[in-house]
Amino acid sequence: MKSIAPSWILLLGWLALASVLRGADWPMFRGNPQLTGLAEGAFPEKPALLWTFKTGAAVKSSAAIVGDRVFIGSTDSNLHCLSLLDGKPVWSFKSDGPIEGSPLVLDGRVYFGTANTNVYALAADSGKLLWSRGLDDKILSSPTWVEGTNGVRQILVGGYDFRLHSFNPATGATNWSVETGNYINGTPAVGNGVTAFGGCDAIVHVVDAVRGVQTREIEVGAYIAASGALVDGILYVGHYENALVAVDLDAGKVLWTYKDRAFPYFSSPAVTPDRILVGGRDKRLHCIDRKTGTAVWTFATRGKVDSSPVVVGSQVVVGSDDGRLYGVGLADGKERWSYEVGQPVQSSPALSGGRLVIGADDGTVYCLGSKPPSSP
């Protein structure tokens, strides 16, 4: 043991870090502006706990992972930046209120909103405040972005002030805002210059995200608190009348409706080429045929599933209010593994480089993945 040269130990550490950095970034809620919840790479069949980080209050925010950094909010009002390798704090920023939405990391900046009405932009490397803007009500939506005219990007944020807002990412100046009929709780999905989102007015709103012009309103019959996923012009989103719907944005109509038991959907769906995965307040994870809207399988937990599932390789990973994080087979809906936290998990998984980061109501951030090989 003692004869191992220090250079070998350093090499092992470098290889471990390199394996982390090879993973695709997860820079925002659900991984991308379409909010599809699909992670690249693989995840172990029997993951181990790699590290934890304790915040001062419940963690309902989901993480963003860029490079070797994790960015995650807490209801302790702090935005925390951690090392993906070992969970050690890099910096933290004290905001004006609880942070429930997930941060967006884009072009070297971190954007997030708070329950006390402010939108913030920080320098990702240092946590330095770049700008902040106050809205007229709380912000539980996670920021997203769209490519504007001449390649200039815009930051989009929904608020409880009934409005979808567009900000200049560098200055925080308002580009435009679109008014709806009620709260915007979920994150807008973006694709091909269009953003679509549901509201507590029971309407799916379709907005030209570059010009800030609402082009269509599609009634779905119940208020929508969840975020939808936008793929090939169809928004998949759950609502409070116990259904998940597929909405054709161009045709302005619901293509199909999935109903199982009489419990609402707060979880946001993951979308694969042929399946939809979504959690329900009926304590189950649902797998739905993407084309027909019929059930493929269901997986039972012991608590409501507000956490939004992520598909990675042949697995679906999701948290539950029963205090567990689950890995479920995508093909058959069978449990492959579970990890017990002990407190409700409303945060959603973020995955990069074979590592999964998630928060829980116990105020802890957890990282799971493959255990690095032991030194000789």
JOUR-V193620 format. One record per helix or strand of 3 or more residues. SS is the DSSP state (hx for helix, st for strand). FROM is the first residue (numbers start at 1). LEN is the number of residues. If there is no record, write none. Layout:
ss:SS from:FROM len:LEN
ss:SS from:FROM len:LEN
This chain:
ss:hx from:6 len:16
ss:hx from:29 len:3
ss:st from:48 len:7
ss:st from:64 len:3
ss:st from:69 len:5
ss:st from:78 len:6
ss:st from:89 len:6
ss:st from:104 len:3
ss:st from:109 len:5
ss:st from:118 len:6
ss:st from:129 len:6
ss:st from:144 len:4
ss:hx from:149 len:3
ss:st from:153 len:6
ss:st from:163 len:6
ss:st from:174 len:6
ss:st from:189 len:3
ss:st from:194 len:5
ss:st from:203 len:6
ss:st from:213 len:7
ss:st from:229 len:3
ss:st from:234 len:6
ss:st from:243 len:6
ss:st from:253 len:7
ss:st from:275 len:5
ss:st from:284 len:6
ss:st from:295 len:6
ss:st from:310 len:3
ss:st from:315 len:5
ss:st from:324 len:6
ss:st from:335 len:6
ss:st from:350 len:3
ss:st from:355 len:5
ss:st from:364 len:6
